[in-house]
Amino acid sequence: MVKHNTEKFFSAVGFKISEKRKESGLTQYQLASLIGIKQPVLASYEIGRRRIPMPIIIKIAKVLNIYAEDLLPIEQKNKKRGPKPKIEIELEKVKFLPLEQQRVILELIETFTKTNLKVS
């Protein structure tokens, strides 16, 4: 029973990796190169043949500009179905920028929202 659940878990993780990789427009070879593994190893992760170490999941998430939890088959409450709004996708990318650039973007957002709040 435990073995079956473990296999299902890693198969689901592999499917999500494949899905997110394709959404990003990357081939298996490209993603594998970016995270420092061979393409056949990534392929075996994606089909659930091999267990994926957490450090690899984290590397994949960073390359794909997503949260590592987005690759895990866990039910995420309060999440809407369907694609994320473009603003949300872009804001998630901001966290990977250098701190100084993050501050500039935050100042722009704060300035814009304060200005628009006064107008309405």
C-alpha positions as CSV (number, residue, x, y, z in Angstrom):
1,M,0.0,0.0,0.0
2,V,2.7,2.5,1.0
3,K,4.8,1.6,-2.1
4,H,1.7,2.1,-4.3
5,N,1.1,5.6,-2.8
6,T,4.7,6.5,-3.2
7,E,4.7,5.5,-6.8
8,K,1.5,7.5,-7.4
9,F,3.1,10.6,-5.7
10,F,6.3,10.6,-7.8
11,S,4.3,9.9,-10.9
12,A,2.1,12.9,-10.2
13,V,5.2,15.1,-9.5
14,G,6.7,13.9,-12.8
15,F,3.5,14.8,-14.6
16,K,3.5,18.3,-13.1
17,I,7.1,18.8,-14.0
18,S,6.4,17.8,-17.6
19,E,3.4,20.0,-17.7
20,K,5.1,23.1,-16.3
21,R,8.2,22.5,-18.5
22,K,6.1,22.4,-21.6
23,E,4.2,25.6,-20.5
24,S,7.6,27.3,-20.3
25,G,8.5,26.2,-23.8
26,L,11.5,24.1,-22.7
27,T,12.5,20.7,-24.0
28,Q,13.6,17.9,-21.6
29,Y,17.2,18.4,-22.8
30,Q,17.1,22.2,-22.1
31,L,15.6,21.8,-18.6
32,A,18.0,19.0,-17.7
33,S,20.9,21.1,-18.8
34,L,19.7,24.1,-16.8
35,I,19.4,22.0,-13.6
36,G,22.6,20.0,-14.1
37,I,21.3,16.5,-14.9
38,K,21.1,14.4,-18.0
39,Q,18.0,14.3,-20.2
40,P,17.3,10.6,-19.7
41,V,17.3,11.2,-15.9
42,L,14.7,14.0,-16.3
43,A,12.6,11.8,-18.6
44,S,12.6,9.1,-15.9
45,Y,11.4,11.7,-13.4
46,E,8.7,12.9,-15.6
47,I,7.3,9.4,-16.2
48,G,7.5,8.5,-12.5
49,R,10.2,5.8,-12.9
50,R,12.6,7.5,-10.5
51,R,12.1,9.3,-7.2
52,I,12.9,12.9,-7.5
53,P,15.1,14.4,-4.8
54,M,13.8,17.5,-3.2
55,P,16.9,19.6,-4.2
56,I,16.1,18.7,-7.8
57,I,12.4,19.8,-7.4
58,I,13.6,23.1,-6.0
59,K,16.1,23.6,-8.9
60,I,13.3,22.8,-11.4
61,A,10.9,25.3,-9.7
62,K,13.6,28.1,-9.8
63,V,14.3,27.5,-13.5
64,L,10.6,27.5,-14.3
65,N,9.9,30.6,-12.0
66,I,7.3,28.8,-10.0
67,Y,7.0,27.6,-6.4
68,A,8.3,24.1,-5.6
69,E,4.8,23.4,-4.1
70,D,3.3,23.9,-7.5
71,L,5.1,20.7,-8.5
72,L,3.7,18.6,-5.7
73,P,0.4,16.8,-5.9
74,I,-1.2,18.5,-2.9
75,E,-4.5,20.0,-2.7
76,Q,-4.1,23.8,-2.4
77,K,-7.1,25.4,-0.8
78,N,-8.3,28.8,-1.9
79,K,-6.7,28.3,-5.3
80,K,-8.9,29.1,-8.3
81,R,-9.0,26.7,-11.2
82,G,-7.7,27.8,-14.5
83,P,-4.7,30.0,-15.6
84,K,-3.3,32.6,-13.3
85,P,-3.9,36.2,-14.2
86,K,-1.0,37.8,-16.0
87,I,-0.3,40.2,-13.1
88,E,0.0,37.3,-10.6
89,I,2.5,35.5,-12.9
90,E,4.6,38.6,-13.3
91,L,4.6,39.4,-9.6
92,E,5.8,35.8,-8.8
93,K,8.8,36.5,-11.1
94,V,9.7,39.6,-9.1
95,K,10.8,37.5,-6.1
96,F,13.7,36.2,-8.2
97,L,15.0,39.6,-9.0
98,P,17.8,41.3,-6.9
99,L,16.5,43.1,-3.8
100,E,17.2,46.6,-5.3
101,Q,15.1,45.9,-8.3
102,Q,12.3,44.5,-6.1
103,R,12.3,47.7,-4.2
104,V,12.0,49.8,-7.4
105,I,9.0,47.7,-8.6
106,L,7.4,47.9,-5.2
107,E,7.7,51.7,-5.2
108,L,6.2,51.9,-8.6
109,I,3.3,49.8,-7.6
110,E,2.7,51.8,-4.4
111,T,2.9,55.1,-6.3
112,F,0.5,53.9,-9.0
113,T,-2.1,52.4,-6.6
114,K,-2.0,55.5,-4.3
115,T,-2.5,57.8,-7.3
116,N,-5.4,55.7,-8.6
117,L,-7.1,55.3,-5.2
118,K,-7.2,59.1,-4.9
119,V,-8.8,59.6,-8.3
120,S,-11.7,57.1,-7.7
